[in-house]
Amino acid sequence: MSLEKFTHVFPAMVTPMNEDGSFNYEAAKKHADWMMDNGIGGIGVLMAAGEYQSVTLEEHKEYVNEMVPYIKNRGASVIVGCSRERVEDACELMNNAYKAGADAAMVLPSFYYNQSQEEIIDHYTYLNDHSDLDIMVYNNPNVTSGITRETMKELYKLPHVKIVKDASMVIDVMTDFIFEAEEAKEEKAVLCGCDYLLYPSYATGAIGWISMTANILPKLSADFHNAMIVEKDYQKGLEIYKQLYPVVNMTERFPKPTQAVKYILQEVYGFEEGICRRPRREISEDEKKLVLEWSNIRELSKTNK
Protein backbone atom coordinates (compact mmCIF):
# COMPACT_ATOMS: atom_id res chain seq x y z
CA MET A 1 0.00 0.00 0.00
CA SER A 2 1.55 3.30 -1.10
CA LEU A 3 -0.05 5.14 1.81
CA GLU A 4 1.58 3.09 4.56
CA LYS A 5 4.39 5.60 5.01
CA PHE A 6 1.75 8.26 5.74
CA THR A 7 -0.36 6.17 8.12
CA HIS A 8 1.18 7.62 11.27
CA VAL A 9 0.98 10.37 13.82
CA PHE A 10 3.34 13.11 12.60
CA PRO A 11 4.28 15.52 15.37
CA ALA A 12 4.61 18.99 13.87
CA MET A 13 7.98 19.15 15.57
CA VAL A 14 9.09 22.38 17.20
CA THR A 15 12.54 23.62 16.20
CA PRO A 16 14.98 24.04 19.12
CA MET A 17 17.01 27.24 18.83
CA ASN A 18 19.94 28.68 20.72
CA GLU A 19 19.82 32.15 22.27
CA ASP A 20 21.35 33.64 19.10
CA GLY A 21 18.62 32.06 16.95
CA SER A 22 20.81 29.32 15.49
CA PHE A 23 19.52 25.75 15.30
CA ASN A 24 20.21 23.46 18.26
CA TYR A 25 20.63 20.15 16.46
CA GLU A 26 21.60 18.23 19.57
CA ALA A 27 18.32 19.18 21.26
CA ALA A 28 16.33 18.51 18.08
CA LYS A 29 17.73 15.00 17.74
CA LYS A 30 17.16 14.27 21.42
CA HIS A 31 13.52 15.36 21.12
CA ALA A 32 13.01 13.36 17.90
CA ASP A 33 14.57 10.26 19.48
CA TRP A 34 12.29 10.56 22.51
CA MET A 35 9.19 10.79 20.34
CA MET A 36 10.20 7.84 18.20
CA ASP A 37 11.13 5.80 21.27
CA ASN A 38 7.59 6.42 22.49
CA GLY A 39 5.99 4.92 19.38
CA ILE A 40 5.89 7.79 16.90
CA GLY A 41 6.32 6.56 13.32
CA GLY A 42 6.55 9.87 11.49
CA ILE A 43 7.92 13.36 12.07
CA GLY A 44 6.87 16.67 10.56
CA VAL A 45 9.87 18.96 10.05
CA LEU A 46 9.61 22.75 9.71
CA MET A 47 5.85 22.90 9.75
CA ALA A 48 4.11 25.91 11.32
CA ALA A 49 5.00 24.74 14.84
CA GLY A 50 8.60 24.50 13.61
CA GLU A 51 8.66 28.21 12.71
CA TYR A 52 9.32 27.67 9.00
CA GLN A 53 7.96 31.16 8.37
CA SER A 54 10.89 32.66 10.27
CA VAL A 55 13.77 30.89 8.52
CA THR A 56 15.45 31.72 5.24
CA LEU A 57 15.51 29.38 2.28
CA GLU A 58 19.13 28.50 3.00
CA GLU A 59 18.45 27.87 6.68
CA HIS A 60 15.50 25.67 5.72
CA LYS A 61 17.72 23.58 3.47
CA GLU A 62 20.42 23.33 6.13
CA TYR A 63 17.97 22.09 8.78
CA VAL A 64 16.32 19.62 6.40
CA ASN A 65 19.67 18.26 5.26
CA GLU A 66 20.64 17.59 8.87
CA MET A 67 17.37 16.34 10.34
CA VAL A 68 15.67 14.36 7.56
CA PRO A 69 18.47 11.76 7.11
CA TYR A 70 18.76 11.45 10.89
CA ILE A 71 15.06 10.69 11.31
CA LYS A 72 14.92 8.41 8.26
CA ASN A 73 17.84 6.39 9.63
CA ARG A 74 15.68 5.70 12.69
CA GLY A 75 13.03 4.20 10.38
CA ALA A 76 10.41 6.95 10.63
CA SER A 77 8.65 8.75 7.79
CA VAL A 78 9.26 12.47 7.30
CA ILE A 79 7.03 15.21 5.90
CA VAL A 80 8.69 18.59 5.42
CA GLY A 81 6.81 21.89 5.48
CA CYS A 82 7.71 23.65 2.23
CA SER A 83 5.14 26.44 2.03
CA ARG A 84 6.27 29.76 0.54
CA GLU A 85 4.50 32.68 -1.09
CA ARG A 86 6.34 32.10 -4.38
CA VAL A 87 5.60 28.72 -5.88
CA GLU A 88 9.14 28.63 -7.26
CA ASP A 89 10.55 28.95 -3.75
CA ALA A 90 8.26 26.19 -2.49
CA CYS A 91 9.46 24.00 -5.32
CA GLU A 92 13.10 24.76 -4.51
CA LEU A 93 12.55 23.62 -0.93
CA MET A 94 10.70 20.52 -2.12
CA ASN A 95 13.54 19.49 -4.39
CA ASN A 96 16.02 19.85 -1.55
CA ALA A 97 13.77 17.83 0.78
CA TYR A 98 13.50 15.13 -1.89
CA LYS A 99 17.28 14.86 -2.15
CA ALA A 100 17.50 14.66 1.66
CA GLY A 101 15.14 11.66 1.65
CA ALA A 102 11.82 13.16 2.76
CA ASP A 103 8.62 11.25 2.01
CA ALA A 104 6.47 14.27 1.19
CA ALA A 105 6.20 18.04 1.37
CA MET A 106 3.37 19.83 3.13
CA VAL A 107 2.46 22.89 1.06
CA LEU A 108 -0.17 25.59 1.48
CA PRO A 109 -1.58 27.62 -1.38
CA SER A 110 0.21 30.96 -1.66
CA PHE A 111 -0.48 33.37 1.20
CA TYR A 112 -2.04 36.81 1.43
CA TYR A 113 -3.38 36.96 -2.11
CA ASN A 114 -6.95 35.61 -2.16
CA GLN A 115 -6.60 33.00 -4.88
CA SER A 116 -9.35 31.59 -7.02
CA GLN A 117 -9.84 27.83 -7.05
CA GLU A 118 -8.33 27.75 -10.56
CA GLU A 119 -5.21 29.48 -9.24
CA ILE A 120 -4.96 26.96 -6.40
CA ILE A 121 -5.06 24.14 -8.95
CA ASP A 122 -2.35 25.91 -10.96
CA HIS A 123 -0.20 26.23 -7.80
CA TYR A 124 -0.23 22.52 -7.04
CA THR A 125 0.05 21.55 -10.71
CA TYR A 126 3.29 23.54 -10.91
CA LEU A 127 4.64 21.77 -7.83
CA ASN A 128 3.55 18.39 -9.20
CA ASP A 129 5.27 19.06 -12.53
CA HIS A 130 8.52 20.53 -11.18
CA SER A 131 9.39 18.17 -8.31
CA ASP A 132 9.58 14.42 -7.80
CA LEU A 133 8.53 14.70 -4.15
CA ASP A 134 5.04 13.62 -3.11
CA ILE A 135 2.76 16.40 -1.92
CA MET A 136 0.54 16.82 1.10
CA VAL A 137 -1.99 19.49 0.21
CA TYR A 138 -2.55 21.73 3.23
CA ASN A 139 -6.02 23.20 3.56
CA ASN A 140 -6.03 25.96 6.16
CA PRO A 141 -8.50 28.74 5.30
CA ASN A 142 -7.53 30.52 8.51
CA VAL A 143 -4.23 31.60 6.91
CA THR A 144 -4.83 31.44 3.15
CA SER A 145 -7.48 30.63 0.56
CA GLY A 146 -9.65 27.65 1.44
CA ILE A 147 -9.88 24.66 -0.88
CA THR A 148 -13.30 23.42 -1.97
CA ARG A 149 -14.39 19.82 -2.35
CA GLU A 150 -14.56 20.24 -6.14
CA THR A 151 -11.01 21.59 -6.24
CA MET A 152 -9.74 18.76 -4.07
CA LYS A 153 -11.31 16.30 -6.48
CA GLU A 154 -9.18 17.86 -9.23
CA LEU A 155 -6.04 17.93 -7.08
CA TYR A 156 -6.39 14.21 -6.36
CA LYS A 157 -5.84 13.66 -10.08
CA LEU A 158 -2.26 14.95 -9.79
CA PRO A 159 0.05 11.94 -9.42
CA HIS A 160 2.26 13.47 -6.70
CA VAL A 161 -0.69 14.59 -4.57
CA LYS A 162 -1.04 11.68 -2.17
CA ILE A 163 -2.42 13.12 1.04
CA VAL A 164 -4.23 16.12 2.46
CA LYS A 165 -3.90 17.86 5.80
CA ASP A 166 -7.19 19.52 6.63
CA ALA A 167 -6.99 22.27 9.25
CA SER A 168 -10.28 23.95 8.40
CA MET A 169 -11.48 23.08 11.92
CA VAL A 170 -14.77 22.07 10.34
CA ILE A 171 -15.49 18.34 10.40
CA ASP A 172 -17.73 18.32 7.34
CA VAL A 173 -14.94 19.83 5.21
CA MET A 174 -12.58 17.09 6.33
CA THR A 175 -15.29 14.50 5.71
CA ASP A 176 -15.80 15.79 2.17
CA PHE A 177 -12.07 15.40 1.48
CA ILE A 178 -12.06 11.89 2.96
CA PHE A 179 -15.00 10.79 0.83
CA GLU A 180 -13.45 12.29 -2.32
CA ALA A 181 -10.21 10.45 -1.53
CA GLU A 182 -12.13 7.18 -1.31
CA GLU A 183 -13.64 7.89 -4.74
CA ALA A 184 -10.30 8.71 -6.36
CA LYS A 185 -8.93 6.18 -8.85
CA GLU A 186 -5.53 6.08 -7.12
CA GLU A 187 -4.80 5.76 -3.41
CA LYS A 188 -5.30 9.12 -1.71
CA ALA A 189 -5.95 9.90 1.94
CA VAL A 190 -6.53 12.61 4.55
CA LEU A 191 -4.65 13.36 7.77
CA CYS A 192 -6.29 15.20 10.64
CA GLY A 193 -4.92 18.73 10.96
CA CYS A 194 -6.99 19.92 13.90
CA ASP A 195 -6.04 18.37 17.22
CA TYR A 196 -9.42 18.64 18.92
CA LEU A 197 -11.21 17.01 15.93
CA LEU A 198 -8.95 14.00 16.32
CA TYR A 199 -11.52 11.35 17.21
CA PRO A 200 -14.23 12.22 14.63
CA SER A 201 -11.54 12.53 11.95
CA TYR A 202 -10.21 9.00 12.51
CA ALA A 203 -13.72 7.60 12.94
CA THR A 204 -14.66 9.05 9.55
CA GLY A 205 -11.61 7.70 7.75
CA ALA A 206 -8.51 9.84 8.36
CA ILE A 207 -5.38 7.65 8.28
CA GLY A 208 -3.13 9.82 10.41
CA TRP A 209 -2.61 13.05 12.27
CA ILE A 210 -0.37 16.11 11.92
CA SER A 211 -0.11 16.88 15.61
CA MET A 212 1.06 19.66 17.88
CA THR A 213 0.11 17.47 20.85
CA ALA A 214 2.43 14.60 19.94
CA ASN A 215 5.42 16.88 20.65
CA ILE A 216 4.59 16.58 24.34
CA LEU A 217 2.50 13.39 24.57
CA PRO A 218 4.03 11.05 21.97
CA LYS A 219 3.12 7.76 23.63
CA LEU A 220 -0.51 8.64 24.26
CA SER A 221 -0.80 10.02 20.74
CA ALA A 222 0.69 6.85 19.25
CA ASP A 223 -1.57 4.71 21.45
CA PHE A 224 -4.62 6.55 20.09
CA HIS A 225 -3.51 6.02 16.49
CA ASN A 226 -2.88 2.32 17.06
CA ALA A 227 -6.25 1.83 18.76
CA MET A 228 -8.09 3.44 15.84
CA ILE A 229 -6.04 2.25 12.86
CA VAL A 230 -4.37 -1.01 13.90
CA GLU A 231 -6.70 -2.47 16.52
CA LYS A 232 -9.92 -0.94 15.12
CA ASP A 233 -11.02 -0.53 18.73
CA TYR A 234 -13.03 2.68 18.59
CA GLN A 235 -14.10 2.50 22.23
CA LYS A 236 -10.48 2.24 23.35
CA GLY A 237 -9.65 5.11 21.02
CA LEU A 238 -12.42 7.21 22.53
CA GLU A 239 -11.10 6.65 26.03
CA ILE A 240 -7.59 7.71 24.96
CA TYR A 241 -9.06 10.74 23.17
CA LYS A 242 -10.73 11.78 26.42
CA GLN A 243 -7.33 11.63 28.13
CA LEU A 244 -5.77 13.68 25.35
CA TYR A 245 -8.55 16.24 25.22
CA PRO A 246 -7.15 18.84 27.67
CA VAL A 247 -3.96 19.04 25.60
CA VAL A 248 -5.54 18.92 22.13
CA ASN A 249 -7.91 21.62 23.27
CA MET A 250 -5.04 23.79 24.50
CA THR A 251 -2.81 23.34 21.43
CA GLU A 252 -5.58 24.49 19.07
CA ARG A 253 -7.14 27.24 21.17
CA PHE A 254 -4.22 28.84 23.03
CA PRO A 255 -3.06 31.70 20.79
CA LYS A 256 0.69 30.94 21.14
CA PRO A 257 0.91 27.16 20.66
CA THR A 258 4.56 26.99 19.56
CA GLN A 259 5.70 28.90 22.64
CA ALA A 260 3.43 26.75 24.83
CA VAL A 261 4.83 23.50 23.47
CA LYS A 262 8.44 24.66 23.84
CA TYR A 263 7.72 25.78 27.39
CA ILE A 264 6.15 22.43 28.32
CA LEU A 265 9.04 20.48 26.79
CA GLN A 266 11.48 22.54 28.84
CA GLU A 267 9.53 22.85 32.08
CA VAL A 268 7.99 19.37 32.31
CA TYR A 269 10.46 17.18 30.40
CA GLY A 270 13.76 19.06 30.62
CA PHE A 271 14.41 19.52 26.89
CA GLU A 272 16.51 22.54 25.90
CA GLU A 273 14.14 24.10 23.38
CA GLY A 274 15.48 27.64 23.63
CA ILE A 275 13.92 30.72 22.11
CA CYS A 276 11.31 31.33 19.43
CA ARG A 277 12.25 33.65 16.61
CA ARG A 278 10.62 37.03 16.06
CA PRO A 279 7.82 37.97 15.92
CA ARG A 280 7.04 35.35 18.59
CA ARG A 281 7.72 36.42 22.15
CA GLU A 282 8.12 34.24 25.21
CA ILE A 283 4.85 33.64 27.01
CA SER A 284 4.27 35.49 30.26
CA GLU A 285 4.31 33.94 33.72
CA ASP A 286 0.51 34.07 33.81
CA GLU A 287 0.35 32.35 30.42
CA LYS A 288 2.76 29.67 31.60
CA LYS A 289 0.51 28.88 34.56
CA LEU A 290 -2.54 28.84 32.28
CA VAL A 291 -0.89 26.42 29.84
CA LEU A 292 0.08 23.97 32.59
CA GLU A 293 -3.36 24.08 34.22
CA TRP A 294 -5.35 24.00 30.97
CA SER A 295 -3.46 21.06 29.52
CA ASN A 296 -3.15 19.00 32.73
CA ILE A 297 0.24 18.11 31.28
CA ARG A 298 2.04 17.29 34.53
CA GLU A 299 -0.39 14.45 35.16
CA LEU A 300 -0.58 13.31 31.55
CA SER A 301 3.20 13.38 31.16
CA LYS A 302 3.37 10.28 33.36
CA THR A 303 2.18 8.24 30.35
CA ASN A 304 5.53 8.87 28.62
CA LYS A 305 8.94 7.47 29.48
Protein Blocks (a to p, Z undefined) as FASTA:
>chain_A
ZZlmmmccdddddddddfkopacfklmmmmmmmmmmnopabdcehifknommmpcfklmm
mmmmmmmmmmmmnopacdddfbdfblklmmmmmmmmmmnopabdcddddehiacdfklmm
mmmmmmmmmccbdcdddddfklmccddfklmmmmmmpmklmbdcdfkhpaklmmmmmmmm
mmpmbdcddddfbfklmmmmmmnopabdcdfklmmmmmlmmmmmmmmmmnopaklmmmmm
mmmmmmmmmmmmpmblmlmmmmmmmmmnopaebjaddfbdcddfklmmmmmmmnommmmm
mmpZZ
